Amino acid sequence: MPRIVNVDLSSTVNGWREKTNLLGTYIGDLDALTTADSSSIVSAINSIETKTNIGGSTLQLAKNQLSATTSGGGTYCELSYSAATGVFTFVRRALTQGDIPALDAGKITTGTFNPALLPNFDASNITTGTIAIARLPYLNANQTTMGQFHEDRIPSLATSKITSGIFLIDRIPNIPSSMITDDGTDIPADVIPSVFERSNVAANVTASRTMSNTNTFTNTGTVIFNGPVSLNDSMEINADMTIQSANDNLYDIGSTGAKLKGVYAHTFYGLATSANFADLAEKYTTDIEYPVGTVMKVSVTDEAETDECNVFGLPIGVISLKPAFLMNADTEGQALALKGRVPVRVVGAVSKGETLYAHNNGCASKEYDGAAIVGVALETNTSIEEKLVECVLKL
């Protein structure tokens, strides 16, 4: 309740003034009261009480004066403050791949990354700088599953740094050979795919291998092929060796669509199934070089084994153009067709199916004067001049 000031009216004015001044000393000048939410001294005191004493310990006025703010672009750690409770809160967040966009590798200058801390990291996130070799420990290649390293990000890296995992083919861009340096170590043979060739290492190649261009394959010993052998372009196999198949009657040399141009050997063992030409021939010496199609007989002189046949001679063969099978191929002389079909020098008109007989000057003719048979015409030719006519030999 308001305090009642008793004034003795019988007192002097000066006495009353002294008492009033004494009260002002205790509580201050009442004219100086300026509280925002109070109009009297009692209300002001009550307002101060509510703001400065809650539960006897918390100062609301001090709470309202405290705050915490964050700055910078990072969101990995955060400090916050509640004015209602007066509690500071600190939150620590884990780094994610999305938190490291376009990181300059030059920023990483000390320490070593634990491979377990680099799971499936997209290489495209490293766009600038160069990672020092010391920052690349024995990293499992399986950790790099996305993106593509720019060749400038791959310095002269020692192969000994790669000890486990297998690089996917699309993870290996076109790396200049200058980036690959010899540090004295070898890539283990068990991590090299069988389709790759490794120099100076004895190993079985089980995959398909095609050698092309102007390569020369040289070897000493025995080469065993377990599959088809493909020789492309200008290929040579120069070797002091035996070439053999690992299985009997299974593999081919060449094919119907890609034939070898020529096979040269001293001795051939096998079965012939076809030939490009149509006559069986054998080499005999001749007194001169005779043209293709000349009908030949045994010579009566010592100069040669054969010479051109005439109407009185006994024909034994015809000079062959391209024998299908040539006997005594390494001896001197010319190839004489003994059987099959060959072009024959013929004079006079001839019809298909007519019999041709020995004539003069190594030619044949359909005219019969008791001469020996040469063959049967396979085509018609009405020219009376000498020409070549395809015939079946009947010698």
Rosetta blueprint (number, residue, H / E / L):
1 M L
2 P L
3 R L
4 I L
5 V L
6 N L
7 V L
8 D L
9 L L
10 S L
11 S L
12 T L
13 V H
14 N H
15 G H
16 W H
17 R H
18 E H
19 K H
20 T H
21 N H
22 L H
23 L H
24 G H
25 T H
26 Y H
27 I H
28 G L
29 D L
30 L H
31 D H
32 A H
33 L L
34 T L
35 T L
36 A L
37 D L
38 S L
39 S L
40 S L
41 I H
42 V H
43 S H
44 A H
45 I H
46 N H
47 S H
48 I H
49 E H
50 T H
51 K H
52 T H
53 N L
54 I E
55 G L
56 G L
57 S L
58 T E
59 L L
60 Q H
61 L H
62 A H
63 K H
64 N H
65 Q H
66 L L
67 S L
68 A L
69 T L
70 T L
71 S L
72 G L
73 G L
74 G L
75 T L
76 Y L
77 C E
78 E E
79 L E
80 S E
81 Y E
82 S E
83 A L
84 A L
85 T L
86 G L
87 V E
88 F E
89 T E
90 F E
91 V E
92 R E
93 R L
94 A L
95 L L
96 T L
97 Q H
98 G H
99 D H
100 I L
101 P L
102 A L
103 L L
104 D E
105 A H
106 G H
107 K H
108 I L
109 T L
110 T L
111 G L
112 T L
113 F L
114 N L
115 P H
116 A H
117 L H
118 L L
119 P L
120 N L
121 F L
122 D E
123 A H
124 S H
125 N H
126 I L
127 T L
128 T E
129 G L
130 T L
131 I L
132 A L
133 I H
134 A H
135 R H
136 L L
137 P L
138 Y L
139 L L
140 N L
141 A H
142 N H
143 Q H
144 T L
145 T L
146 M E
147 G L
148 Q L
149 F L
150 H L
151 E H
152 D H
153 R H
154 I L
155 P L
156 S L
157 L L
158 A L
159 T H
160 S H
161 K H
162 I L
163 T L
164 S L
165 G L
166 I L
167 F L
168 L L
169 I H
170 D H
171 R H
172 I L
173 P L
174 N L
175 I L
176 P L
177 S H
178 S H
179 M H
180 I L
181 T L
182 D L
183 D L
184 G L
185 T L
186 D L
187 I L
188 P L
189 A H
190 D H
191 V H
192 I L
193 P L
194 S L
195 V L
196 F L
197 E L
198 R L
199 S L
200 N L
201 V L
202 A L
203 A L
204 N L
205 V L
206 T L
207 A L
208 S L
209 R L
210 T L
211 M E
212 S L
213 N L
214 T L
215 N L
216 T E
217 F E
218 T E
219 N E
220 T E
221 G E
222 T E
223 V E
224 I E
225 F E
226 N L
227 G L
228 P L
229 V E
230 S L
231 L E
232 N L
233 D L
234 S L
235 M L
236 E E
237 I E
238 N E
239 A E
240 D E
241 M E
242 T E
243 I E
244 Q E
245 S E
246 A L
247 N L
248 D L
249 N L
250 L L
251 Y L
252 D L
253 I E
254 G L
255 S E
256 T L
257 G L
258 A E
259 K L
260 L L
261 K L
262 G L
263 V L
264 Y L
265 A L
266 H L
267 T L
268 F L
269 Y L
270 G L
271 L L
272 A L
273 T L
274 S L
275 A L
276 N L
277 F L
278 A L
279 D E
280 L E
281 A E
282 E E
283 K E
284 Y E
285 T L
286 T E
287 D L
288 I L
289 E L
290 Y L
291 P L
292 V L
293 G L
294 T L
295 V E
296 M E
297 K E
298 V E
299 S L
300 V L
301 T L
302 D L
303 E L
304 A L
305 E L
306 T E
307 D E
308 E E
309 C L
310 N L
311 V L
312 F L
313 G L
314 L L
315 P E
316 I E
317 G E
318 V E
319 I E
320 S L
321 L L
322 K L
323 P L
324 A L
325 F E
326 L E
327 M E
328 N L
329 A L
330 D L
331 T L
332 E L
333 G L
334 Q E
335 A E
336 L E
337 A E
338 L E
339 K E
340 G E
341 R E
342 V E
343 P E
344 V E
345 R E
346 V E
347 V L
348 G L
349 A L
350 V E
351 S L
352 K L
353 G L
354 E L
355 T E
356 L E
357 Y E
358 A E
359 H L
360 N L
361 N L
362 G L
363 C L
364 A E
365 S E
366 K L
367 E L
368 Y L
369 D L
370 G L
371 A L
372 A L
373 I E
374 V E
375 G E
376 V E
377 A E
378 L L
379 E L
380 T L
381 N E
382 T L
383 S L
384 I L
385 E L
386 E L
387 K E
388 L E
389 V E
390 E E
391 C E
392 V E
393 L E
394 K L
395 L L
